[in-house]
Amino acid sequence: MEQRELPKPPAGLRKSGLALWSAISGALDLDERDQALLVEAARAKDRLDALDRLLRRTGLALPDGRPNPLLAEARQQQVGLARLIVALQLPRDLSQPALGKPQRRGVRGAYRPRHLSVVGE
């Protein structure tokens, strides 16, 4: 069986982003669209780690008791990473070849465009 060439990881990835990139790109043959999604997911993972380090150093609350604004950014990065992972439609087990079509996953209804009707029309 012919060994496929693994895509080169993007420059600037740190430890956990590189681990995510390697695990997924090493297990799956991704097209250009999915590679772009994986790049952004790996970068988001690195940003989450950096935010976690900052939050551990600065604390969850400001000196005046208000929540640290980094918490909101961490939450946004978590949501973004989750959406990127869903968009990749990964098989549950990367060590096993996918059988048939990948699972169809998408954003939940609240995020899907829908037809809006105007009352009285």
N, C-alpha and C positions, 0 to 999 in steps of 0.2 A: 504494500500500500504506500502511495506517495505521501511524503510529509508536506503539509501545506506551510507556507511561509506566514508567520504571525505578523500582524500589523505592528509597526513600531509605536510604542507609547508616546503620547504627546509630551512635548517639553514642559517642564515645570511641575509635573505631578510629584506629590510627596508620598510618604509611605502608604497611607491607607488608600489614597486615590490610585496609586500604582498597583496596589494589591487588588482593588476592585477591577481595574482595567485588565490585569493579567488573568484573573480568574475567569472573567467573561470572554475576553477575546481569545484566550487559550482554549476554551471549551467549545466556542461557537464560531461558525463562519459568518461574519456579519457583513451586510452590504454597507454602502456608503452612508445611508440614512441612519442605520443602527450604530455605525461607528461614531457618527456625530453625536448621537444621543449618549453613547457610552462615554465619550470625552467629557461632555457636560456633567454626567453623573459622577465621574471620577473627580472632576474639579469641585463639584458640590460636596462630595465626601471630604475632600481636603479642607474646604472652608468650614465644614461642621467641626472637624477636629481642631482647627485654629480657634474657632469661636468657643469650643469647650475649654481649651487651655486658658483663654482670656477670662471666661466666666469663673473658672476655678481660682484664678489669681485675683480677680476683682470682686467676686461674690455675686450672689443672685440679686442683691438689693443695693441701692445707692446709700450713701451715709444718711440721707434724709428719709430712708424707708421706702422710697419708690422702687419699683422693679427695675433692674438693670435693663437698659434698652437693647443690650446684646441678646436678651432672651427672645425678643420679637424677631430679630434677624435670624437667630438659630431656628426658630419655628418656621420661618419662611424658607430657609435652606432645607429643612426636613421635608416640608411639603413639596418643594421643587424636586428634591432627590427621589421621593416616593413616586412622583408623577413620571419622572424620567425612567425609573425602573419599570413601572407599569407599561410605559410606551414601548419598551424593549421587548415585551411579551416573552420573557425568559421562561424556559421550562423549569419546573420545580426543582429538578435535580440536574445540575450541570454535568455531572459525571456520566449520566445516562443519555444516549441519543434520544431526541424527541420522537415520539411516535405520532405520525399524522401531523395535523396542523397544530401550531402553537395555540395556547389558550387565547381566546379573544378577551382581552381586558381593556377597559377604557375608563375614562373618568366617569364619575357618577353623574346621575341625572342633573344635578344642580349645575353642573359645568357644561353640559351638552347644550348646544344651541337648540332652541325650540321655537315653534311658531307662537307668536303672541297675538292674541285676538283683542280687539278693542271692544269694550262693552258698548252695546247699541248698534253694532254693525250687522 
